[in-house]
Amino acid sequence: MTSETNYDVAVVGGGPAGTSSAFYAAKLGLKTILFEKHPYPRPKPCGGALSSRIIPLLGKEAVKAINCEIEELRVFSPSFKCLSFYNVPGYTVRREEFDLAMAKDAQNAGAIVMDKCRVKTIHQLPSGDYEIIAETATVTAKYIIMAAGFPKNALIRSPFTREEFEDDYLAMTVLSETPVDNKIMVDVNFPAKVMAIFFGAVPNGYAWYFVKDGYVNIGIGATALLLKDVGAVNAYKQFVLNLKQKGFLPKDLELAKERAFPLPFKRTVEKSVFGNVLLVGDSAGFVSPVTGEGIYYAVKGGQLAAQAIAENVKNGALLSSYHYNWKKEFGYGLDKYGYLLREILYKSKRRMELAVSLGMHDAQMAELLKNLVFGVYGYQKIFWKALLRLPVTLIKTIF
């Protein structure tokens, strides 16, 4: 419970987008409260891979909550040709641990964190402030940062945030995360902290197999409409069966119960500022259309949202600067070049096969493929580098 009722900023949603928003808002001197409907720590369906570029954005507790550094990346073609990388710029986390740590960072920065406290309704008062009615608290705030997840959430479809994504902008992921003794992975040639990507394991998408410290995370992700015929859970179970048949997974290993989770992946929102309400994370479509990764964009978006509010409070700067800033930082790259790369890569299994073959024959193209997976730099740069390198790579591949 909190005895305070008036805040500068109320954040709705306690995932990476919300906790990052609260962390930065509190650091900037804004009186901040965060609402999370579930009690921490709470499970969250997610692969949990991080690019190294996120580290400077994190607080101390979040950095300490990193599970392990990835020792090897393996990229498989649909025919199971394998391209391996070492010294890769990435890490893995367990989301229940990571999200809790980010909430602690926000709290340590001065934010009030209210978990197990679902927001029921939000409405604007005649004063212009917003009243947030939650299960165990009712407060007012001048600004709201909406980090409540997928845009079909009822709060995000409230009168001041009407935009919705069409059905074909929805991806579906199904995954499990299972405790495992890393020693048994030696028998299936996955002894290291491996991040494995399997292109074409599902229609118009990919599957993954992440060996973390003490856990194995396995999942599939693809356009939801294309998974309807086979069924998302069936596609996941078939992938697990293939892993065991090919000796990539111990046959007697019983995996944790799989969980499904939807996310927007084809475009960001056209509008992210509604009065004094700002959208961040999945609520704003901050998800890579190529990999489905969203943690970096959630954390960076939270920082930019807090900064825009602080500037508005300090000198009256327009809140619309938030939309401009995230669009410039990563939104344009996601919407145009990320979507274009996805269309090129996932159009057919033949193209996915070719992408891995090109990497196997040319080190520079392989490096671009690695950067594509980890998001080391923007999709615009990757696209043009790959296009310029393609003629040389094709010659190497043919001859």
Buried (B, 14 or more C-beta within 10 A) or exposed (E): EEEEEEBBBBBBBBBBBBBBBBBBBBBBEBBBBBBBBBEBBBEBBBBBBBBBBBEEBBBEBBBEBBBBBBBBBBBBBBEEBEBBBEEBBBBBBBBBBBBBBBBBBBBBBBBBBBBEBBBEEBEBEEEEBBBBEBEEBEBBBBBBBBBBBBBEBEBBEBEBBEBEBEEEBBBBBBBBBBEBEBEBBEEBEBBBBBBBBBBBBBBBBBBBBBBBEEBBBBBBBBBBBBBEEEEBBEBBBBBBEBBBEEEBBBEEBEBBEBBBBBBBBBBBBEEBBBEBBBBBBBBBBBBBBBBBBBBBBBBBBBBBBBBBBBBBBEEEBEBEBBBBBBBEBBBBBBBBBBBBBBBBBBEEBEBBBBBBBBBBBBEBBBBBBBBBBBBBBBBBBBBEBBEEBEEEBBEBBEE
